[in-house]
Amino acid sequence: MTPTFMNLLANAWRVFRRDADLILRIAGPLIFLPALAVQLLCDPLPALPTERGDEAAMEQWINAVSAWGNSNAFFYVLADLIGMIGLATIALLLLSPDRLTVIGSLGAAVRRLWRFVLLNLLIAIPVGLGLWLFVFPGLYFQARLIAALPALAAASELSAARAISRSWRLTAKPAWAILGAVVSLFLAQWIIVRPLFPLDTWLRQPEHENPFLIAMVAILLTAATTIYNIAILMVGTVVYRRGVSSGM
């Protein structure tokens, strides 16, 4: 029986609630804090020019982005890497057949780091391009690849490419239900962060700068992203377990 997107979200919530204490202990230091640190300690990405078609302003913006990348890109990549280890640790904790502890899951994630890095890149490219082009294609790819991380965590012998292939196969029949769950989570996150981005930009202007409010906005933005990433992993876990139990 094909699940509905509400079934998937309800089951994902049950998976999270059952191990919420352990999941939050991993997500706090490994996903939330590194992302918050770069939000607070690194320079924000330069804003796009307000005047469209102004070549001089666009060239100035490109130069500013290049300078920003030279100063800040390493720390953003490092935060993303640590966050990816955190998500892999949670997936291993939930799905490894060896019934690992938190420390054991973290150790396994570090030992298999490059496989998880490669998987992350293979997922990020189509999802990122799809989101950039028209949003919906990116969400569709995210839905179809949502079980790849759980598959890689559950089978230590699986390669990143085979995890992608397995996710594509597992999500074929319930694709639209999974897409509905992903879109619901994406919209919930967007509703929260949409007003915070311009507020963050406004607060960082010299005449409005307020360190306390900047920190509060950064915490909300980072928390929303962290919750979204964990929720996607929980849905992926449900999809993977459902596929395995049905013999796929």
C-alpha positions in Angstrom: 0.0 0.0 0.0 1.4 3.4 -1.0 1.7 5.7 1.9 0.4 9.3 2.0 2.7 12.2 2.8 0.9 12.6 6.1 1.6 9.0 7.0 5.3 9.6 6.2 5.5 12.7 8.3 3.6 11.0 11.2 6.0 8.0 11.1 9.0 10.3 10.8 7.8 12.1 14.0 7.5 8.7 15.8 11.0 7.7 14.8 12.4 11.1 16.1 10.4 11.0 19.3 11.5 7.5 20.2 15.2 8.5 20.1 14.9 12.3 20.5 17.3 12.5 23.4 20.1 10.8 21.5 19.4 12.6 18.3 19.4 16.0 19.9 22.6 15.2 21.7 24.3 14.6 18.4 22.6 17.4 16.5 23.4 20.1 19.0 27.2 20.0 18.9 27.7 18.5 15.4 24.9 20.2 13.3 23.6 23.2 15.1 26.6 24.8 16.8 29.1 24.7 13.8 26.4 26.3 11.6 25.6 28.9 14.2 29.3 29.7 14.7 29.9 30.6 11.0 26.7 32.7 11.1 28.0 34.7 14.0 31.8 34.8 13.4 32.1 34.9 9.6 31.1 37.8 7.3 27.7 37.5 5.6 27.6 36.9 1.9 27.5 40.3 0.1 24.0 41.2 -1.0 23.0 41.3 -4.7 22.9 44.7 -6.3 19.5 46.3 -6.1 19.8 47.8 -9.6 19.3 45.1 -12.2 21.3 45.5 -15.4 23.9 47.7 -13.7 27.1 46.0 -15.0 29.5 48.0 -12.8 27.5 47.1 -9.7 27.4 43.5 -10.7 31.1 43.4 -11.3 31.7 45.0 -7.9 29.4 42.4 -6.3 31.3 39.5 -8.0 34.6 40.9 -6.7 33.1 41.3 -3.2 31.9 37.6 -3.4 35.3 36.5 -4.5 36.9 38.3 -1.5 34.3 36.9 0.8 35.1 33.4 -0.4 38.8 33.8 0.2 38.1 34.9 3.8 35.1 32.7 4.8 34.6 29.7 2.4 36.9 27.4 4.4 34.9 27.9 7.6 31.6 27.3 5.8 32.9 24.1 4.2 34.2 23.0 7.6 30.9 23.6 9.3 29.1 21.7 6.5 31.5 18.8 6.8 30.9 18.6 10.6 27.2 18.8 10.0 27.4 16.0 7.5 29.2 13.9 10.1 26.4 14.7 12.5 23.7 13.5 10.1 25.7 10.4 9.2 26.1 9.7 12.9 22.3 9.9 13.5 21.7 7.7 10.5 24.1 5.1 11.8 22.6 5.2 15.2 19.1 4.5 13.8 19.9 2.1 11.1 23.2 0.3 11.6 22.6 -3.5 12.0 25.4 -3.5 14.7 23.2 -1.5 17.1 25.9 1.1 17.7 26.1 3.5 20.6 26.4 7.3 20.0 30.2 7.0 20.3 30.3 4.0 18.1 28.1 5.7 15.5 30.4 8.8 15.5 33.4 6.6 15.1 31.8 4.7 12.1 30.8 8.0 10.5 34.4 9.3 10.7 35.9 6.0 9.4 33.6 6.1 6.4 33.9 9.8 6.0 34.9 10.0 2.4 32.0 7.7 1.3 29.6 10.1 3.1 31.3 13.1 1.5 31.0 11.6 -1.9 27.3 10.8 -1.3 26.7 14.3 -0.1 28.2 15.7 -3.3 26.2 13.4 -5.5 23.0 14.5 -3.8 23.9 18.2 -3.5 24.6 18.7 -7.2 21.2 17.7 -8.7 19.3 19.1 -5.7 21.2 22.4 -5.7 20.9 22.9 -9.4 17.2 22.0 -9.3 16.5 24.4 -6.5 18.4 27.2 -8.3 16.6 26.6 -11.6 13.0 26.4 -10.5 12.8 25.0 -6.9 10.4 22.1 -7.7 13.0 20.0 -9.7 15.4 20.3 -6.7 12.7 19.2 -4.3 11.8 16.3 -6.6 15.5 15.1 -6.7 15.6 15.5 -2.9 12.5 13.3 -2.6 14.0 10.6 -4.9 17.4 10.6 -3.1 16.0 10.9 0.4 16.8 7.2 1.3 20.4 7.3 0.1 22.0 8.3 3.4 19.9 5.7 5.4 20.9 3.1 2.8 24.6 3.9 3.1 24.3 3.9 6.9 22.5 0.6 7.0 24.9 -1.3 4.7 28.6 -0.7 5.3 29.6 -2.4 2.1 27.5 -0.1 -0.1 29.2 2.5 -2.3 27.8 6.1 -2.6 26.7 5.4 -6.2 24.9 2.2 -5.2 23.2 4.1 -2.3 21.9 6.6 -4.8 20.7 3.9 -7.1 19.0 2.1 -4.2 17.2 5.2 -3.1 16.0 5.9 -6.6 14.5 2.4 -6.7 13.0 2.6 -3.2 11.3 5.9 -3.9 9.8 5.0 -7.3 6.3 3.9 -6.2 5.8 6.4 -3.3 7.6 9.2 -5.1 4.6 11.7 -5.0 3.9 10.9 -1.3 7.6 11.5 -0.5 7.6 14.7 -2.5 4.5 15.9 -0.6 6.4 15.4 2.7 9.5 17.1 1.4 7.5 20.1 0.0 5.6 20.4 3.3 8.8 20.5 5.3 10.4 22.9 2.8 7.4 25.3 3.0 7.4 25.2 6.8 11.1 26.1 6.9 10.6 28.8 4.2 7.7 30.4 6.2 10.1 30.7 9.2 13.2 31.9 7.5 11.7 34.1 4.8 11.3 37.2 7.1 14.5 36.5 8.9 16.9 37.0 6.0 16.0 40.6 5.3 15.9 41.3 9.0 19.4 39.8 9.4 20.7 42.0 6.6 19.0 45.1 8.1 20.5 44.4 11.6 24.0 44.1 10.2 24.0 47.6 8.7 26.2 49.9 10.7 23.3 52.3 11.7 21.1 49.4 12.9 23.7 46.9 14.2 22.6 45.2 17.4 24.8 42.2 18.4 22.1 40.6 20.6 19.4 40.8 18.0 21.8 39.5 15.3 22.6 36.5 17.5 18.9 35.8 18.1 18.1 35.9 14.4 21.1 33.7 13.6 19.9 31.2 16.3 16.5 31.1 14.7 17.9 30.7 11.1 20.3 27.9 12.2 17.6 26.1 14.3 15.2 26.1 11.3 17.8 24.7 9.0 18.9 22.1 11.6 15.3 20.9 12.2 14.7 20.7 8.4 17.8 18.5 7.8 16.9 16.2 10.7 13.3 16.0 9.5 14.4 15.1 6.0 16.6 12.3 7.5 13.7 11.0 9.6 11.5 10.8 6.5 14.4 9.1 4.6 14.7 6.6 7.4 11.0 5.8 7.3 11.1 5.4 3.5 14.2 3.1 3.7 12.7 0.9 6.4 9.4 0.6 4.5 11.2 -0.4 1.4 13.3 -3.0 3.1 10.3 -4.4 4.9 8.5 -4.8 1.6 11.5 -6.7 0.2 12.8 -4.1 -2.2 
